[in-house]
Amino acid sequence: MDLIITPETDPDPFWDMLLLTAPDKRTVEQSLETGKLYVAEWDDVVLGTFILIELDAGLWELKHSAVAQEWQRKGVGKALIVKAIETARDLGAKRLETGASNSSFAALAFFQKAGFRIARIAKNYFTLNYDEPMFENGIECRDLVILAMEL
């Protein structure tokens, strides 16, 4: 699947997808303050989104990568991550980081299959940064597992 990736300045048409990756709109808006939103399309249909943030010279972060619900489990996520990595590399990234909750088993497996490696763990990230506890797979989201890839 050859996705077309375009930068977007207006997140409004994409909130349904972006909110698949965050507990609230405020979280995504914070990422958009310093990052750039990208939209993935195929045959004029929006299939996914992601945000890239430059953290430091050569160090970029991939956040809020999401696939429209009707396109999940069809290989779109893999194509989206490949394009996100290419886009980061084209922007000058030498290292790309992303993160997933300690309880996000599917996301942790997905990113590792895409070539990311566990780099570090931000202990208590979710408990310190969110007012309400969050759960996934029956486990409280406490720690942020940060994965990285050298480009």
Protein Blocks (a to p, Z undefined) as FASTA:
>chain_A
ZZdddddfblklmmmmmmmmpcbfklmmmmmmmmccddddeehiafbdcddddfbghiac
dehiacdfklgonlmmmmmmmmmmmmmmmnopabdcddddfklmmlmmmmmmnopacfbd
cehklmmmpfbdcdeehiacfbdcdddddZZ
